[in-house]
């Protein structure tokens, strides 16, 4: 067998093991529905859904951030966006309360310093409402000094910038710049009358107790006090609303079939439509520019918008499991969405679930199990 993993075929027995593991989530009542797809060399090799009709769409939550990044890269190539410029140069209303120093790069790397700035349904439907909210936001951290994941705030600003430089709205910009050229359907901002096949997300389980957290991580943590409002269950469930799906929350409102995401990541691996320069693709999917630690002490390993698995032995803490190569890149989402590509094997993986598992320890173990099986599908 070739030592080059790219030359090895997919092992059907490994695919069967992966599908059996995925099916367990529904069989054991841990999710109402799940979907998984694997693609390679531009072709979808695995496309399975359990608990919902085949072809159903799911909310991908923060896996959506990869679409925003990919559209931003195109505008960087075209000279319309400069990552070193202040975000307020594009959206002046953002430049209040000391935020005038926050750069576009800091938005993409979650170092802008306003991780929990609020923006809800009462303001997010119009540019005027969004910008009014931006003007109220205040920094809680010094920009560029620390990595604290911004669940939605930074990507609302990135979405607004995309609208400014394209003359439209963020969802249409992503469709025109990225998904349509790749032969994909609209994945963000789904009209209300086109939502019939979307599976609603549901909360599952309970948060681990402080004692369970201490046993798992060595620190007694009360998650009820730690979880930011943007990613609390109630906030995430608002994305079931047809109006929210139509707006298309840029940090987490993407609506996907698993095969759509697997194909999108094939586009990032191969760029068949010539959408990006090699330099900007490397900046977005390979070149780590943010290594500051997260709240758990794990170095962020962030490129310009995406996460890179890395060679420091911590890839499983970043959502890639234990078998992906250090060059794997992607972006997972709340509740256990798993999405990445591995240049060493050519595989792209998308696992979507309609469950928002509140037990983060169980979710973490599931992510490691599913990602590890999915990344290791080639014959030995």
C-alpha positions in Angstrom: 0.0 0.0 0.0 1.3 3.5 -0.9 2.8 5.5 1.9 1.1 8.6 0.4 -2.3 8.8 2.1 -3.6 10.7 -1.0 -3.2 7.5 -3.1 -5.1 5.2 -0.7 -8.8 4.3 -1.4 -11.5 4.6 1.1 -12.1 1.5 3.2 -15.8 0.4 3.1 -15.5 -1.2 6.5 -14.3 2.0 8.1 -17.3 3.8 6.5 -19.6 1.3 8.0 -18.1 1.8 11.4 -18.5 5.6 11.0 -22.1 5.3 10.0 -22.9 2.9 12.9 -21.4 5.4 15.3 -23.4 8.3 13.8 -26.6 6.2 13.9 -26.2 5.6 17.6 -27.0 9.3 18.4 -30.5 8.8 17.1 -31.0 5.3 18.3 -30.0 6.2 21.9 -32.2 9.3 21.9 -29.3 11.8 22.0 -30.4 13.6 18.8 -33.7 13.7 16.9 -31.8 13.6 13.6 -28.2 13.6 12.3 -26.6 13.8 8.8 -23.1 13.1 7.7 -21.2 13.5 4.4 -17.7 12.7 3.2 -16.3 14.0 0.0 -13.0 13.5 -1.9 -11.6 14.8 -5.2 -14.8 16.9 -5.6 -17.1 13.9 -5.3 -19.4 13.1 -2.4 -18.6 9.5 -1.2 -20.9 9.3 1.8 -24.2 11.0 2.3 -26.5 9.7 5.0 -29.2 11.1 7.2 -30.8 9.4 10.2 -34.0 10.5 11.9 -35.1 12.8 9.0 -35.7 12.5 5.3 -32.6 12.2 3.2 -31.7 15.7 1.9 -33.0 17.5 5.0 -31.2 20.7 5.9 -29.8 21.5 9.4 -28.6 24.6 11.1 -24.8 24.5 11.2 -24.3 27.2 13.8 -20.7 28.4 13.9 -19.7 26.2 10.9 -21.3 29.2 9.1 -18.2 31.3 9.9 -16.3 29.5 7.2 -18.6 31.0 4.6 -18.0 34.5 5.9 -14.3 33.9 5.9 -14.3 32.6 2.3 -16.3 35.6 1.0 -14.0 38.0 2.9 -10.9 36.3 1.3 -12.4 37.0 -2.2 -12.8 40.7 -1.2 -9.2 40.7 0.1 -8.0 39.4 -3.3 -10.0 42.1 -5.1 -8.5 44.8 -2.9 -11.9 45.7 -1.4 -11.0 44.6 2.1 -7.7 45.3 3.9 -7.3 43.2 7.1 -5.0 45.7 8.6 -7.6 48.5 8.4 -10.0 49.4 11.2 -13.4 47.8 10.8 -14.9 51.3 11.5 -13.3 52.4 8.2 -16.0 50.3 6.5 -18.8 50.6 9.1 -18.4 54.0 10.9 -21.1 53.3 13.4 -18.9 50.5 14.8 -16.1 53.0 15.8 -17.6 54.2 19.1 -16.5 53.5 22.7 -12.9 52.8 21.7 -13.8 50.2 19.0 -12.3 52.4 16.3 -8.9 50.5 16.7 -10.4 47.1 16.1 -9.1 45.7 12.8 -10.7 43.4 10.3 -8.0 40.8 11.1 -9.0 40.9 14.8 -12.6 40.2 13.8 -11.5 37.1 11.9 -9.3 35.9 14.7 -11.6 36.6 17.7 -9.3 39.1 19.3 -11.5 42.2 18.8 -12.3 42.5 22.5 -16.1 42.5 22.5 -17.0 38.8 22.6 -20.5 39.1 24.2 -21.8 42.3 22.6 -25.5 41.8 22.2 -27.5 41.8 19.0 -30.9 40.1 18.9 -33.9 39.7 16.6 -35.2 43.2 17.5 -32.3 44.8 15.7 -30.7 42.2 13.4 -33.1 42.3 10.5 -32.0 45.7 9.0 -28.7 47.5 8.5 -30.0 50.4 10.5 -30.8 48.2 13.5 -27.5 46.4 13.3 -25.5 49.6 13.1 -27.4 51.2 16.0 -26.5 48.1 18.1 -22.9 48.4 17.0 -22.7 52.0 18.2 -23.8 50.9 21.7 -21.3 48.1 22.0 -18.3 48.5 24.4 -15.0 46.8 24.6 -14.6 44.4 27.5 -11.0 43.4 26.5 -8.1 45.2 24.9 -8.2 44.5 21.2 -5.4 42.1 20.0 -4.4 41.2 23.6 -6.4 38.0 24.2 -8.3 35.3 22.3 -11.9 35.0 23.5 -14.2 33.4 21.1 -16.9 35.8 19.7 -19.9 33.6 19.1 -21.7 36.1 16.9 -20.7 39.8 17.5 -17.5 39.9 15.3 -19.2 38.2 12.4 -22.1 40.6 12.5 -19.5 43.3 11.8 -17.8 41.2 9.1 -21.2 40.6 7.5 -21.9 44.3 7.5 -18.5 44.9 5.9 -19.3 42.4 3.1 -22.5 44.3 2.5 -20.7 47.6 2.2 -18.0 46.4 -0.2 -20.4 44.5 -2.4 -23.3 46.9 -2.3 -25.8 44.3 -1.1 -26.4 42.2 2.0 -24.1 39.7 3.6 -26.1 36.6 2.7 -26.3 37.6 -1.0 -22.6 38.4 -1.0 -21.8 34.9 0.2 -24.0 33.4 -2.4 -22.6 35.5 -5.2 -18.9 35.3 -4.2 -18.7 31.7 -2.9 -21.6 29.2 -3.0 -23.0 29.9 -6.5 -19.5 29.8 -8.2 -18.9 26.4 -6.5 -22.2 25.1 -7.7 -23.8 25.1 -4.3 -27.3 26.3 -3.2 -27.9 29.4 -1.1 -26.7 28.5 2.4 -27.4 31.6 4.4 -30.5 33.8 4.4 -33.1 31.3 3.4 -36.4 32.8 2.3 -39.3 31.9 4.6 -41.2 30.1 1.8 -38.2 27.8 1.1 -37.7 26.4 4.6 -39.9 23.3 4.6 -37.1 20.8 4.6 -35.2 22.3 7.6 -35.0 20.2 10.8 -35.6 22.2 13.9 -32.9 22.0 16.6 -33.8 20.8 20.1 -32.1 21.1 23.4 -30.9 17.7 24.8 -29.6 16.8 28.2 -28.4 18.9 31.0 -25.2 20.8 31.7 -22.6 18.8 33.6 -22.4 19.6 37.3 -19.4 21.5 38.7 -18.3 18.2 40.2 -18.4 16.5 36.8 -16.4 19.4 35.3 -13.8 19.1 38.1 -13.5 15.3 37.4 -13.0 16.0 33.7 -10.9 19.1 33.7 -9.4 19.4 37.2 -11.3 22.7 37.8 -14.7 23.0 39.5 -16.7 25.2 37.0 -20.3 26.2 37.1 -21.3 26.4 33.5 -24.5 28.2 34.3 -22.4 31.2 35.3 -19.9 30.7 32.4 -21.9 30.2 29.2 -22.2 33.5 27.4 -25.8 34.6 26.5 -25.1 34.3 22.8 -24.6 30.6 23.1 -27.1 29.8 25.8 -29.8 27.3 24.8 -32.6 29.9 24.5 -30.5 32.1 22.2 -29.6 29.2 19.9 -33.2 28.0 19.7 -34.2 31.4 18.2 -32.5 30.3 15.0 -35.4 27.9 14.5 -37.6 30.9 13.8 -38.3 31.3 10.0 -37.5 35.1 10.3 -34.1 34.3 11.8 -33.3 31.8 9.1 -34.3 34.4 6.5 -32.0 37.1 7.9 -29.0 34.6 8.1 -27.0 35.2 11.2 -23.5 35.4 9.8 -21.8 33.9 12.8 -24.1 30.9 13.1 -27.3 30.8 11.0 -26.2 28.8 8.0 -28.6 26.2 6.7 -26.9 23.1 5.2 -27.2 19.7 3.9 -24.2 17.8 5.1 -23.1 17.2 1.5 -23.2 21.0 0.9 -20.6 21.6 3.5 -18.5 18.6 2.4 -18.5 20.0 -1.2 -17.7 23.5 0.1 -14.6 22.3 1.8 -13.6 20.4 -1.4 -13.8 23.9 -3.0 -11.3 25.1 -0.4 -9.0 22.2 -1.0 -9.0 22.4 -4.8 -10.4 25.8 -5.8 -11.9 24.4 -9.0 -13.4 27.7 -10.0 -10.3 29.7 -9.3 -12.0 31.9 -6.7 -9.0 32.7 -4.5 -5.3 33.4 -4.9 -3.0 30.8 -3.5 -1.7 33.4 -1.0 -5.2 34.1 0.5 -6.1 30.4 0.6 -2.9 29.7 2.5 -3.7 32.6 4.9 -7.2 31.3 5.5 -6.6 27.6 5.7 -3.0 27.0 6.6 -1.0 29.8 8.1 -1.6 30.1 11.8 -1.5 33.7 12.9 -3.3 33.4 16.3 -1.8 31.2 19.0 -3.1 33.0 22.1 -4.7 30.5 24.6 -8.5 30.1 24.9 -10.3 30.1 28.2 -9.2 26.4 28.7 -5.6 27.2 28.1 -5.5 25.6 24.6 -3.6 27.7 22.0 -6.1 29.0 19.5 -4.3 27.8 16.3 -6.3 30.2 14.1 -5.7 31.1 10.5 -7.6 34.0 8.9 -11.0 32.8 9.8 -10.6 29.0 10.2 -9.0 26.7 12.8 -6.0 24.6 12.0 -5.5 21.2 13.7 -1.8 21.8 14.5 1.0 19.5 15.5 1.1 20.2 19.2 -1.0 17.2 20.2 -4.1 19.3 21.0 -6.0 18.8 17.7 -8.7 16.8 19.6 -9.3 19.9 21.8 -9.9 21.9 18.6 -12.6 19.5 17.3 -10.5 17.5 14.8 -10.4 14.2 16.7 -7.2 12.2 17.0 -6.5 10.9 13.5 -6.6 14.0 11.3 -3.3 15.4 10.1 -1.8 18.6 11.6 -2.8 20.4 8.3 -6.5 19.7 8.7 -8.6 22.9 8.8 -12.2 23.7 9.5 -14.8 25.2 11.8 -17.2 23.3 14.1 -20.5 24.6 15.5 -22.6 24.6 18.6 -24.2 21.4 19.8 -21.7 19.2 18.1 -21.5 20.2 14.4 -18.2 18.9 13.0 -16.8 20.3 9.7 -13.3 20.1 8.4 -11.0 19.1 5.5 -7.7 17.3 5.6 -5.2 18.1 2.8 -3.2 15.0 3.6 -6.1 12.6 2.7 -8.2 14.9 0.5 -11.2 14.1 2.6 -13.8 16.7 3.7 -16.1 15.9 6.5 -19.5 17.4 7.6 -21.5 16.0 10.5 -24.7 17.9 11.4 -27.0 17.2 14.3 -30.4 18.6 15.3 -29.5 18.3 19.0 -28.0 21.1 21.1 -26.4 18.8 23.6 -26.1 20.7 26.9 -23.7 18.2 28.4 -20.4 19.6 27.0 -18.3 16.6 28.3 -20.5 14.1 26.4 -20.5 16.5 23.4 -16.7 16.6 23.5 -16.3 12.8 23.6 -18.8 12.5 20.7 -16.8 15.0 18.6 -13.6 13.1 19.3 -15.2 9.8 18.3 -17.0 10.9 15.2 -14.1 13.2 13.9 -11.5 10.4 14.5 -13.5 7.9 12.6 -14.3 10.3 9.8 -10.7 11.4 9.4 -9.4 7.8 9.2 -11.5 6.3 6.4 -8.6 5.3 4.1 -7.3 1.7 3.8 -4.3 1.0 6.1 
